């Protein structure tokens, strides 16, 4: 199996970038089923990167249907230490305009049907991962720096991404409540990715592409699906350029992944009490802690 340090989750335009060389596919089987699609692996200026189409090629998987655990576990099996997640979002504040980039440092969960896909733990092994700071600030800084290297790009760093269930968008009442809570952007996918990445000890950060103002905005009714897709299409090339710079910066950084080892203290169940089947499923994440925790 390939061994890659940097993973990117996003749409098809990201792995079709002209700078990507030596492209090949890698199917990955996990104890949690198949990921959204085969991984696209290639080199960006000599740096190996693994791309995963979040919704599958052809955009065939609803946010609620996404195999979040399989996606993140597969990245763990590939040796990935850093995930850059790219996704479209709606703006809940006037200052975040369509075509802007937004790098959140907080998430707020409004999903309802994803409990099973929100953690690797359960079925005989209890773990409670610290999640007060849900993204890797170092990766966030790298994304901001990379955005600064792309001309005529507006980027905002810091703020809250509220994750809704979908697939329908918000009502106007909901949108106004989220604004009153101080939420900044809204999407349907990144919260579960961030939680699972933390449990898997993978650093995670989001590059959010603002496609429209949510329905609170007075101009919302004039926004069409075609307009949103147009904004997203225009911003794909900018995202490609940002990722090219970000990948180089991640590869060159001298500090190690700050979340390596984070899961050890999160495991409450002692190894002698682990459900053997669950322990086998989670081998890539917790197997290395069995001996040291048993000795406590």
C-alpha positions as CSV (number, residue, x, y, z in Angstrom):
1,X,0.0,0.0,0.0
2,X,1.1,3.6,-0.7
3,X,2.6,5.6,2.2
4,X,1.6,9.3,2.0
5,X,2.0,12.1,4.5
6,X,-0.6,14.6,3.2
7,X,-4.2,13.9,2.4
8,X,-6.7,16.2,0.7
9,X,-10.5,15.8,0.9
10,X,-12.6,17.6,-1.7
11,X,-14.1,17.7,-5.1
12,X,-13.0,16.3,-8.4
13,X,-11.4,19.6,-9.6
14,X,-8.8,19.2,-6.9
15,X,-7.3,16.0,-8.2
16,X,-7.5,17.1,-11.8
17,X,-5.1,20.0,-11.3
18,X,-2.5,20.3,-14.1
19,X,0.4,20.3,-11.7
20,X,-0.3,16.8,-10.4
21,X,2.1,14.3,-11.8
22,X,2.5,10.5,-11.6
23,X,-1.2,10.0,-10.9
24,X,-2.4,6.6,-9.9
25,X,-5.4,5.1,-8.0
26,X,-5.4,3.3,-4.7
27,X,-8.3,1.3,-3.4
28,X,-8.3,1.0,0.4
29,X,-10.4,-1.5,2.4
30,X,-11.2,-0.6,6.0
31,X,-13.0,-2.3,9.0
32,X,-15.6,0.4,8.5
33,X,-16.4,-0.4,4.8
34,X,-15.3,1.3,1.7
35,X,-14.3,5.0,1.5
36,X,-16.3,7.4,-0.7
37,X,-14.1,6.5,-3.7
38,X,-10.6,5.2,-4.6
39,X,-7.8,7.6,-3.6
40,X,-6.1,9.5,-6.3
41,X,-2.4,9.7,-5.5
42,X,0.2,11.8,-7.2
43,X,3.0,14.3,-6.7
44,X,2.7,18.1,-6.4
45,X,6.2,19.4,-7.2
46,X,7.7,16.2,-5.8
47,X,5.5,15.9,-2.7
48,X,3.2,12.9,-2.5
49,X,-0.4,13.7,-1.9
50,X,-3.5,11.5,-1.6
51,X,-6.8,13.0,-2.8
52,X,-10.2,11.6,-1.8
53,X,-13.4,12.8,-3.6
54,X,-15.6,13.4,-0.5
55,X,-18.9,12.7,-2.3
56,X,-17.5,10.2,-4.8
57,X,-16.7,10.9,-8.4
58,X,-19.8,12.3,-9.9
59,X,-21.0,13.7,-6.6
60,X,-23.2,10.7,-5.7
61,X,-23.2,10.5,-1.9
62,X,-25.4,12.8,0.3
63,X,-23.7,14.4,3.4
64,X,-25.7,12.2,5.7
65,X,-24.6,9.1,3.7
66,X,-20.9,9.8,3.8
67,X,-18.7,7.0,5.1
68,X,-16.7,9.3,7.4
69,X,-15.1,6.6,9.5
70,X,-14.0,4.6,6.4
71,X,-12.6,7.8,4.8
72,X,-10.5,8.8,7.8
73,X,-9.4,5.3,8.7
74,X,-8.3,4.7,5.2
75,X,-6.2,7.8,5.4
76,X,-4.7,6.5,8.6
77,X,-3.8,3.2,6.8
78,X,-2.1,5.2,4.1
79,X,0.1,6.9,6.7
80,X,-1.4,10.3,6.3
81,X,-0.5,12.7,9.1
82,X,-2.1,15.9,7.8
83,X,-5.5,16.4,6.2
84,X,-6.4,19.5,4.2
85,X,-10.2,19.6,3.8
86,X,-11.7,21.7,1.0
87,X,-15.4,22.4,1.0
88,X,-18.1,24.8,-0.2
89,X,-19.9,26.8,2.5
90,X,-22.6,29.5,2.7
91,X,-21.8,32.8,4.4
92,X,-23.7,33.8,7.6
93,X,-22.0,37.2,7.9
94,X,-21.9,40.1,5.4
95,X,-18.1,40.3,5.5
96,X,-17.7,36.8,4.0
97,X,-18.6,37.3,0.4
98,X,-19.0,34.8,-2.4
99,X,-15.5,33.8,-3.8
100,X,-13.8,34.5,-0.5
101,X,-11.9,31.8,1.3
102,X,-12.5,31.0,5.0
103,X,-10.4,29.0,7.4
104,X,-12.4,28.1,10.5
105,X,-10.9,27.4,13.9
106,X,-14.2,26.2,15.5
107,X,-17.1,23.9,14.7
108,X,-20.6,23.8,15.9
109,X,-22.6,20.5,15.5
110,X,-26.2,20.7,14.3
111,X,-26.3,17.2,12.7
112,X,-28.8,14.6,14.0
113,X,-28.3,11.3,12.1
114,X,-24.5,10.8,12.3
115,X,-23.8,9.4,15.8
116,X,-22.3,6.2,14.4
117,X,-20.1,8.1,12.0
118,X,-18.8,10.6,14.5
119,X,-16.5,8.4,16.5
120,X,-14.3,5.2,16.2
121,X,-15.0,4.3,19.8
122,X,-17.9,2.2,21.2
123,X,-18.7,-1.5,21.0
124,X,-16.6,-2.3,24.1
125,X,-13.9,0.4,24.0
126,X,-14.7,3.8,25.5
127,X,-12.7,6.9,24.5
128,X,-13.3,10.6,25.0
129,X,-11.0,12.7,22.9
130,X,-10.3,16.4,23.9
131,X,-11.9,18.6,21.2
132,X,-11.9,22.1,22.6
133,X,-9.7,23.2,19.7
134,X,-11.0,21.1,16.8
135,X,-8.5,22.1,14.1
136,X,-4.8,22.2,13.9
137,X,-3.8,25.9,14.2
138,X,-0.5,25.2,12.6
139,X,-2.2,23.8,9.5
140,X,-4.6,26.8,9.6
141,X,-1.6,29.2,9.6
142,X,-0.1,27.3,6.6
143,X,-3.4,27.6,4.7
144,X,-3.5,31.3,5.4
145,X,0.1,31.7,4.3
146,X,-0.6,29.7,1.1
147,X,-3.7,31.9,0.4
148,X,-1.4,34.9,0.6
149,X,0.7,33.6,-2.1
150,X,-2.2,33.5,-4.6
151,X,-3.0,36.8,-6.2
152,X,-6.3,38.6,-5.8
153,X,-7.6,36.2,-3.2
154,X,-9.5,37.3,-0.1
155,X,-9.0,35.0,2.9
156,X,-10.5,35.1,6.4
157,X,-8.9,33.1,9.2
158,X,-10.7,32.3,12.5
159,X,-14.4,31.8,13.1
160,X,-17.0,29.1,13.4
161,X,-18.3,26.6,10.8
162,X,-21.7,25.3,11.8
163,X,-22.4,21.8,10.4
164,X,-26.0,21.1,9.5
165,X,-27.6,17.8,8.6
166,X,-28.9,18.6,5.1
167,X,-29.5,17.8,2.4
168,X,-32.0,20.7,2.3
169,X,-30.6,24.1,3.1
170,X,-31.7,26.2,6.1
171,X,-35.0,28.0,6.6
172,X,-34.7,31.7,6.9
173,X,-35.6,31.4,10.6
174,X,-32.8,28.9,11.2
175,X,-30.3,31.0,9.3
176,X,-31.1,34.1,11.4
177,X,-30.8,32.0,14.6
178,X,-27.3,30.9,13.5
179,X,-26.4,34.4,12.8
180,X,-27.6,35.5,16.3
181,X,-25.4,32.8,17.8
182,X,-22.4,34.3,16.1
183,X,-21.8,31.5,13.5
184,X,-19.8,32.5,10.5
185,X,-20.3,30.0,7.7
186,X,-22.5,26.9,7.2
187,X,-21.8,23.6,5.6
188,X,-22.7,19.9,5.9
189,X,-19.6,17.8,6.1
190,X,-16.5,19.0,8.0
191,X,-17.5,18.4,11.7
192,X,-17.3,14.6,11.5
193,X,-14.1,14.7,9.6
194,X,-12.5,16.8,12.2
195,X,-13.6,14.6,15.1
196,X,-12.5,11.4,13.5
197,X,-9.2,12.9,12.4
198,X,-8.5,13.9,16.0
199,X,-9.2,10.4,17.2
200,X,-6.9,9.0,14.5
201,X,-4.2,11.5,15.6
202,X,-4.2,13.2,12.2
203,X,-3.8,17.0,12.1
204,X,-6.8,18.6,10.3
205,X,-7.8,22.0,8.9
206,X,-10.5,23.3,6.5
207,X,-10.2,25.5,3.5
208,X,-13.8,26.7,3.0
209,X,-14.9,28.2,-0.3
210,X,-17.8,30.7,0.1
211,X,-20.3,30.2,-2.7
212,X,-23.2,32.3,-1.5
213,X,-24.8,34.1,1.3
214,X,-27.2,31.9,3.2
215,X,-31.0,32.6,3.0
216,X,-30.9,35.3,5.6
217,X,-29.5,37.7,3.0
218,X,-31.8,40.1,1.2
219,X,-30.3,39.1,-2.2
220,X,-30.6,35.3,-1.5
221,X,-33.8,34.9,-3.5
222,X,-32.0,36.1,-6.6
223,X,-29.3,33.4,-6.2
224,X,-29.6,30.4,-8.5
225,X,-28.0,27.0,-8.5
226,X,-26.2,28.0,-11.6
227,X,-24.7,31.0,-9.9
228,X,-23.5,29.0,-7.0
229,X,-21.9,26.4,-9.2
230,X,-20.4,29.2,-11.2
231,X,-18.7,30.7,-8.1
232,X,-17.5,27.3,-7.1
233,X,-16.1,26.5,-10.5
234,X,-14.2,29.8,-10.6
235,X,-12.8,29.2,-7.1
236,X,-11.6,25.7,-7.9
237,X,-8.5,27.0,-9.7
238,X,-7.8,29.3,-6.8
239,X,-8.1,26.3,-4.4
240,X,-5.7,24.3,-6.6
241,X,-3.2,27.0,-6.4
242,X,-3.6,27.4,-2.6
243,X,-3.2,23.6,-2.1
244,X,-0.1,23.6,-4.3
245,X,1.6,26.1,-2.0
246,X,0.2,24.6,1.2
247,X,1.5,21.1,0.3
248,X,5.0,22.5,-0.1
249,X,4.7,24.3,3.3
250,X,3.4,21.2,5.1
251,X,6.2,19.1,3.6
252,X,8.8,21.6,4.6
253,X,7.7,22.3,8.2
254,X,10.1,21.1,10.9
255,X,7.7,20.5,13.8
256,X,6.0,17.1,14.1
257,X,2.3,16.5,14.0
258,X,1.2,17.9,17.3
259,X,-1.6,15.3,17.7
260,X,0.6,12.2,17.5
261,X,-0.1,10.4,20.8
262,X,-3.3,12.4,21.6
263,X,-5.5,9.4,21.7
264,X,-3.6,7.5,24.4
265,X,-5.1,9.5,27.3
266,X,-8.5,9.5,25.7
267,X,-9.0,5.7,26.1
268,X,-10.9,5.0,29.3
269,X,-11.3,1.2,28.9
270,X,-8.3,-0.8,30.1
271,X,-6.8,-3.2,27.5
272,X,-7.7,-6.3,29.4
273,X,-11.3,-5.2,29.1
274,X,-11.2,-4.3,25.4
275,X,-13.7,-6.1,23.1
276,X,-11.3,-8.2,21.0
277,X,-13.2,-7.5,17.8
278,X,-13.3,-3.8,18.4
279,X,-9.6,-3.8,19.3
280,X,-8.8,-5.5,16.0
281,X,-10.9,-2.9,14.1
282,X,-9.1,-0.1,15.7
283,X,-5.6,-1.6,15.5
284,X,-4.2,1.2,13.3
285,X,-5.3,3.8,15.9
286,X,-5.0,2.2,19.4
287,X,-3.0,-1.0,18.9
288,X,0.3,0.8,19.8
289,X,-1.1,1.7,23.2
290,X,-2.2,-1.8,24.4
291,X,1.0,-2.7,26.2
292,X,1.7,0.7,27.8
293,X,-1.9,1.2,29.1
294,X,-1.9,-2.4,30.4
295,X,1.2,-1.6,32.4
296,X,-0.4,1.4,34.2
